Amino acid sequence: MRTSQLLLRSGPTAAAAAAVAALAAVPAVAASGISVSTTGSTVSVTTSACTQVNGGWGTASLLNSSQANFAQGRQVTLSGTASLQSAAWSGVSPGTYTVVVMCSNNNTAGTQSVIVSTASTPTISATASPSRGVMGGLGGGIKDYGPLTLGAGAALVGIGGIAAAWFLRRRAKPYRL
């Protein structure tokens, strides 16, 4: 009788440990595979992530804040070699834009935001995500945590919820598991 109770009591702990170990095996997502730069009112993007399919490398799209998807932006065909592909837009007005590169094999090479400034001397900065300060409701931070960190956190929250429910059930009816 004691052996079966011991095994039943250690079951939730073993399941929690297995869940954490499974989440730790999730591979991290690679950083953006594109590089965005600007000179004056020209925005350019380079990548080495695309492969040539049917004679083309893919397309790049420049989206402003009111455009939601790849097809709505100003699209340019990628050109280059097997080691480096590029595209450029000229006459870009000041503002914040998102550059999306879609390879010809329908894989996204990367997404990156760029800010085109209105200063008389071109001051343009490229960032991995728009710099909009603290975003409430999204964890309160600007740093983008990977799936491994988020998965481990979700597993800990889930384990805590299961442990609390199990403890309260044991307390309410001590003769039951």
C-alpha positions as CSV (number, residue, x, y, z in Angstrom):
1,M,0.0,0.0,0.0
2,R,2.8,2.4,0.9
3,T,4.6,1.8,-2.4
4,S,1.6,2.6,-4.5
5,Q,1.0,5.8,-2.6
6,L,4.6,6.9,-3.0
7,L,4.4,6.2,-6.7
8,L,1.2,8.1,-7.1
9,R,2.5,11.1,-5.1
10,S,5.7,11.3,-7.2
11,G,3.8,11.1,-10.5
12,P,2.9,14.8,-10.8
13,T,6.6,15.7,-10.0
14,A,7.9,13.3,-12.7
15,A,5.4,14.6,-15.2
16,A,6.4,18.2,-14.5
17,A,10.1,17.3,-14.9
18,A,9.4,15.6,-18.2
19,A,7.5,18.6,-19.5
20,V,10.3,21.0,-18.6
21,A,12.9,18.7,-20.2
22,A,10.8,18.4,-23.4
23,L,10.5,22.2,-23.6
24,A,14.2,22.6,-23.1
25,A,14.8,20.6,-26.3
26,V,13.0,23.2,-28.5
27,P,15.5,24.9,-30.8
28,A,16.0,28.6,-30.7
29,V,14.7,30.7,-33.6
30,A,17.5,32.3,-35.7
31,A,17.8,36.1,-35.9
32,S,16.6,38.0,-38.9
33,G,18.4,36.9,-42.1
34,I,18.3,40.4,-43.7
35,S,20.3,43.6,-43.3
36,V,18.6,46.9,-44.0
37,S,20.5,50.2,-44.6
38,T,19.6,53.7,-45.8
39,T,21.2,56.6,-47.5
40,G,19.1,59.7,-47.8
41,S,15.7,58.7,-49.2
42,T,17.0,55.3,-50.5
43,V,16.3,52.1,-48.4
44,S,18.2,49.0,-49.4
45,V,18.1,45.4,-48.1
46,T,20.6,42.5,-48.5
47,T,20.3,38.9,-47.6
48,S,22.1,35.6,-48.3
49,A,19.2,33.4,-47.2
50,C,17.4,33.0,-50.6
51,T,18.0,30.3,-53.3
52,Q,17.3,30.8,-56.9
53,V,14.1,29.0,-58.1
54,N,12.9,29.3,-61.7
55,G,15.4,32.0,-62.5
56,G,14.4,34.4,-59.6
57,W,15.6,35.0,-56.1
58,G,12.4,36.4,-54.6
59,T,10.9,39.8,-53.8
60,A,11.3,42.4,-51.1
61,S,8.5,44.6,-49.8
62,L,8.6,48.0,-48.1
63,L,5.5,48.4,-45.8
64,N,4.4,51.6,-44.1
65,S,2.5,51.6,-40.8
66,S,-0.9,51.3,-42.5
67,Q,0.0,48.3,-44.6
68,A,-0.6,45.0,-43.0
69,N,0.8,42.3,-45.3
70,F,3.6,41.7,-47.9
71,A,1.4,42.2,-51.0
72,Q,0.4,45.8,-49.9
73,G,3.9,47.3,-49.8
74,R,6.2,48.6,-52.5
75,Q,7.6,45.4,-54.0
76,V,11.0,45.0,-55.7
77,T,12.5,41.9,-57.2
78,L,15.7,40.7,-55.6
79,S,18.8,40.5,-57.7
80,G,22.3,39.2,-57.0
81,T,24.3,36.0,-56.7
82,A,24.1,32.8,-54.8
83,S,26.1,34.4,-51.9
84,L,24.2,37.8,-51.7
85,Q,20.9,39.1,-52.9
86,S,19.7,42.7,-52.7
87,A,16.9,45.2,-53.4
88,A,16.5,49.0,-53.1
89,W,13.7,51.6,-53.0
90,S,14.4,55.2,-53.9
91,G,12.3,58.3,-53.0
92,V,11.2,57.0,-49.7
93,S,9.5,59.7,-47.6
94,P,10.3,60.1,-43.9
95,G,8.6,57.7,-41.5
96,T,8.8,54.2,-40.1
97,Y,8.8,51.3,-42.4
98,T,9.0,47.5,-42.3
99,V,11.1,45.6,-44.8
100,V,10.0,42.0,-45.6
101,V,12.0,39.7,-47.8
102,M,10.2,36.7,-49.3
103,C,12.4,34.2,-51.2
104,S,11.2,32.5,-54.4
105,N,10.7,29.2,-52.5
106,N,8.0,31.0,-50.4
107,N,10.2,31.2,-47.2
108,T,10.5,34.5,-45.4
109,A,14.2,35.5,-45.2
110,G,13.5,38.1,-42.6
111,T,11.6,41.2,-41.4
112,Q,13.2,44.4,-40.1
113,S,12.0,47.8,-39.3
114,V,13.7,51.0,-40.5
115,I,13.2,54.7,-39.6
116,V,13.8,57.3,-42.3
117,S,14.4,60.7,-40.7
118,T,13.4,64.2,-41.8
119,A,16.7,65.8,-40.8
120,S,18.7,67.8,-43.4
121,T,21.6,65.4,-43.0
122,P,20.3,61.9,-43.5
123,T,20.0,60.2,-40.1
124,I,18.5,56.8,-40.6
125,S,18.6,54.0,-38.1
126,A,17.7,50.3,-38.7
127,T,16.4,48.3,-35.8
128,A,15.2,44.8,-35.4
129,S,11.9,46.0,-34.0
130,P,10.2,49.4,-33.9
131,S,11.4,51.5,-31.0
132,R,8.1,52.4,-29.4
133,G,9.0,52.2,-25.7
134,V,7.4,49.8,-23.3
135,M,4.5,47.9,-24.8
136,G,1.9,47.2,-22.1
137,G,0.3,43.9,-22.2
138,L,3.3,42.2,-23.9
139,G,5.4,41.6,-20.9
140,G,6.4,45.3,-20.5
141,G,9.7,45.0,-22.3
142,I,11.3,45.6,-25.6
143,K,13.6,42.6,-25.6
144,D,12.3,39.7,-27.7
145,Y,12.7,36.5,-25.8
146,G,13.1,33.3,-27.7
147,P,10.7,30.3,-27.7
148,L,12.9,28.4,-25.3
149,T,12.5,31.1,-22.6
150,L,8.8,31.5,-23.2
151,G,8.2,27.8,-23.3
152,A,10.1,27.3,-20.0
153,G,8.0,30.1,-18.4
154,A,4.8,28.6,-19.7
155,A,5.8,25.2,-18.3
156,L,6.5,26.7,-14.9
157,V,3.2,28.5,-14.8
158,G,1.4,25.3,-15.8
159,I,3.2,23.2,-13.3
160,G,2.3,25.8,-10.6
161,G,-1.4,25.6,-11.5
162,I,-1.4,21.8,-11.5
163,A,0.4,21.7,-8.2
164,A,-2.0,24.2,-6.6
165,A,-5.0,22.3,-7.8
166,W,-3.6,19.0,-6.5
167,F,-2.7,20.5,-3.1
168,L,-6.2,22.0,-2.7
169,R,-7.9,18.8,-3.6
170,R,-5.7,16.8,-1.2
171,R,-6.4,19.3,1.6
172,A,-10.2,19.2,1.0
173,K,-10.3,15.4,1.0
174,P,-7.2,13.9,2.7
175,Y,-8.3,10.3,2.0
176,R,-8.2,10.9,-1.8
177,L,-5.3,11.6,-4.2
